[in-house]
Amino acid sequence: MSVEMAAPPPIAPFEGSGPRPFWSVMLPTYRPDPGYLEQTLRSVLEQDPGPEAMQIRLIDDGSPEDPRLEKLVERLAPGRVEIERRATNAGMAATWNAGVTAARGHWVHLLHQDDLVLPGFYERLRAAIEAHPELGAAYTQQVLIDGEGRRRRLMSHNPATEPGVVADWRRYVFEELTIQTPSIVVQREAYERLGGFRPEMRYALDWDMWKRLAAAYPIWFDPTPLACYRRHNEGASIDFFASGENMAEVRLSIEAAKAYLPPAEAEESARAAMCHYAGDAVDTALHGLFTMHSPRVAAAQLREALRFGVGWRIAPLIADRLADGIKRWREDRRAAP
């Protein structure tokens, strides 16, 4: 039985007149690290096709006044980047929705303040979109990087070796998320049709959106690694993971997403997702213990793993994820300077 949730907030159709850019690159920020934000902005500006083809806008979610932000933007690209400062901190969903609403472009890219795009990201995805106008979204393989920008591993599990429409979208969107926000672009009209990001969610709000998109539109995947997701300063995440709130929200998202699929498919996908994310909770427990050095995180995440209702399958899941975790830890150690 699916969980009833409030309708997502509406996204009004664009009402401006005159020519519109193809892209709207929207950068939500809150207390941004100037060094990371500079790398993020440079990664976009180095691919900038000009204001006729790309809107670039920074939306700050009520950070304390800091003149360094405006100075940074003006130094990198005088007059090129729009800046919107929101008066109060409204949270991630509200800021993302504000970015989508302010987008003039036909396609919207939400790029976090410390993530990156690599050369060719916009060019390759635009070529795919123009060749396949039926698409609602398109994404690329993404790379996990650390605070120093070192590449750790590829993040998408999609095994495709050639670009194309995602055929097994239930598996790679509903059952095991293979999309990180910096790697995906979405047609603005799709947001207008499906609504924005749900403000009641903090952890799975992007996953909920990608599931709604995949159920309604074809989605394109390019296996070329063209986006980077940065993981750093994880001390700030300890309380969030130690509460188990992240995995509780994942279970809520799995149940709510049953409404997006026919009943038989919904139950099958929900079972697969529960098993996959029980394993993810084990992963996070290991990460909490060995990387974050927090027994509280490890205990909470193992507790949450048991709440996914996978029964006896939790034992082999723990064994498999422990083996994978040790392998990744060794790879990271070899990659470290």
N, C-alpha and C positions, 0 to 999 in steps of 0.2 A: 504494500500500500504506500503510495507516494505521499510525501509531506507537502501540505499546503503552505505556500509562501505568498506574501504580498506581491502584486504585480511589480515588475521592475520600473524604475522611474522613466517617464517618457523622454525621448530625445526629439525635439521639434525639428521639422524639415528646415533646411537652409532656405532663407528668404531673401538673401541679397540679390543684387542685380549685377549684370556685367559678367565678364569672363571669370571663371574659377580656376584655381590651380589644381593640378592633378593630386598633389600631396598636401596634407597638413601634418607636420611633425610637431607634436605637442609634448612638452617636457614638464611633467609635474615635479615640483620640488618642495622640500620642507627641511630647513636647516641644512642646506647642501654643503658638502665639503668642497671648497673652491677648486682644489686640485682635480678631484673626480669630475666635477661639473665641467671644468675646462676640457678634459678629455672627451666627455660626452658631446659637448658642443662642437669641438673640432671634428669629431667623427662624422657629424652631419654636414658641417660647413664644407668639408673637403669633397663632399658629393653634391653640393648645392647646385641645382640646375638654374637657379634664379627665381625671383619672386613671382614671375608669371607661372612657374611650374610648381613652386613649393612655398607654402606658408610655414614659418618656424615661430613657435610661440612658447614662452616659458610661463607656467602658471604656478605661482608660489602659494602654498596653503597656509598663510598666516604666520610665516616665520617672523621672529623679531627683526625689526629694521636693521639691515646690514648693507651699507653702501657698496660693499665689495661685490655684491651680485650685479648691480647695474654697471659698475666699473669693469667687471670681467666681461660682461656681454658687449659693452661698448668697445673695449680693447680688441676683442676678437673679431667683431663684425659690426662696425658703426652703422646704426640705423637699420640693420638687417633683421634682428630678432625682436619680436613683440614681447613685452613683459606685462603680465597681469599679476598684481599682488592682491590676494584675498585678505579681507580684514581680520578674519578669525580662522583658526584651524578647524576645518570641517571634516577631515579624514580622507582616506585614500579614495573611496568610491565617489565622494562628492567632487573631489579634485579631478579625477579621471572623467567624470561626467561633464564637468565644466569645460574640460579640454575638448571633448567630443562636440559639445554644444557650440563652442567658439570656432570649431573647424570650418573653414571655407572650402577646403579641398574635397575632392570626390572620394579620396582614400585617406584614412587616418592612421597615423603611427604614434602610439604612446611609448615614449622612451624615458625610462627612469633616469634620475639625476646622476647615477654612477655606472650605468650600463653603456654599451658601445654598439655601433654598427661598423662593419668592415667594408672596404671598397667594393663596389658592385652591388650592394644591398638594394638600393632603390632602382637601379638600372635593370637588374635581373627580374625583380618582382614586377616592375612596370611592364616589361616585355611579356611576362606570363599573363598578367591581368588583361592587357590589350588583346592578346591572342585568345583569351577565354573570358568573355564579358559576363558569363553566368556566375563567376566566382563571387563569393561573399567575403572571403578572407584568403590570405596567402602568407606562408611563413617559411623560414629557412632553418636549417640546422643551426644550433647555437653552441657556443663554447663557454664552459665555466671558467672564470678567471678569479684570481685572488686579489687581495688588496693592492698588491704591487703590479697587477696586470699580467701575472704569469698564467699561462694556459694550463688548466688541470685536466679537463676531459670534455668530450662531446656530451651533450645533455639529452638530445632526442633519441628515443629508442626506435624510431621508425627506420626500418632496414632498407628503404628504397635507395637505389643508387642512381636513379635518373629523376629529374623533375617531373611532376605530374600531379593530377588530382588524387587526393588521398582516398584509396579504395576502401580500406578497412578502418573507416573513421570511428566506428564504435570502439574498436580496441584502442586506437591511438589518441582518442580524445575523451571518450566516456570512461574507459576502463583503466587506462594508465596515461596520465597527462604527459604529452611529449612537446608541449609548447610553453616557452617562457615569453613573457610580455614583450621584451625588446625585439623578439624575432618575428612578430606577427603584425600585419597591416590589415585593416578592416574597411570595407566599403561603408561610407557614411550612411548611405541609404539602408544598409543592414541594421545599423544602430537605430535608425529612425523606425524601422519595422519591428525590431525585437525589444527595444528599450535599452536603458543604460545598465551600469553596474549596480548590483544590489547593495544599498548602504548598510544593511544588517549584517553583511559579511566583512570579515577583515582578512581572512587567510585564503579562502577559496573563491573570492569574488571574480577573479579572472577565469578560473576553471569553469565556473558556472556560465560565464559569457561564452567561452569557446564551445561548450556543449550546446548551448542554444543556437550558436552559429552553425555548428556541424550538422545539427538536425534539420536546419532550414536551407542550407546552401552547400554547394561543392566548395571544398577547401583545397588550395594548392600547397604542395610541399616541394621545396628545393633542398636537396641534401648537401649543398655547398655551405660550409660554416661561414655565415655572414653577419652574425650577431653575437655579442658577448654579454653574459649575465655575470655580474660581479658579486661575489660572496665575501664579506669582510665584517670586521667589528661585531662578531657574533655575541659578545657579551650583552648587547642590547636585546638579544632574542632569548636569553636564558629564562626570564620570567614567563614569557609567552609559551615556550616549549615546556617549561616545568609545570605549567598549569594543565597541560594536555589539551588546551583550547583549540590548537591547530587541528588535531585529529578528530576532535568532537565535531568541528565544523566540516571536515571532510566527510564524515558519516552523514551529516545533515545534507550536504550537497549531493551525495550519492542517492539518498532517498528522494530528494526534491527532483532530481533529474529523471526519475522514472516517468514523470509527466511529459517529458519531451519525446518519448519513444512509444511505439505500440506495446501493449502489455507484455507479450511473450518476450520480445527483445529487451524490454526494460528490466524484467526480472533476471534474465541471463546476464546482461551487462552489469547489473547491480551486484550480483554474486561475484563476478570476476573482479569488479572494482574493490569490493570489500576484501578479497584475498590479496590483491595487489597492495592496497594501502595498509593492511596489517603488516605486510613486509616493509613498507615505507616507514611505519612507526618503529619497527625494529631497527631499520637503518638509522633513524633519527636518534634512537636510544644509544646506539653504538657511537654515533657522531657526538652526542652529548657527553658520553663517558670519556672518549679518547681524544676528542678535539676541543670540545668546550670545557672539559674537565669538570663536569657537573653531574654528580650522582643523582641530583634531583631531576634533571632532564631525563636521564636514563630510566629512572624508576617510573616517572610519569608516562613516558612514551611506551615502555613495556606494558604498563597497565592499560593504556589505550589500545595497544595491539590486541590484547585479549578481548576488548569490547567490540571488535569487528565481527565476532561470531563465526570465526572460521574453524573452531573446534580443534580436532587433532592436527589439522594442517599447520597449526602455528609452530609445531616443533621443527618440521623440515624447513619452514620459512626462516626460522631463527638460524638454523644451520647454514642455509644458502646465503642469507644476507650477511652473516658473520664472515663467511668465506669471501664474499664479494667485498665487504668492508675492509678486510685485511689486505686484499689485493690492491684496492684503491689507495689505502694508506701507504703501502709500499711504493706504489707508483708516484704518489705525491712526494714521498720522501726522496725518491730518485730525482724528481723534477725540481726540488728545492735547491737554491744555490748553496 
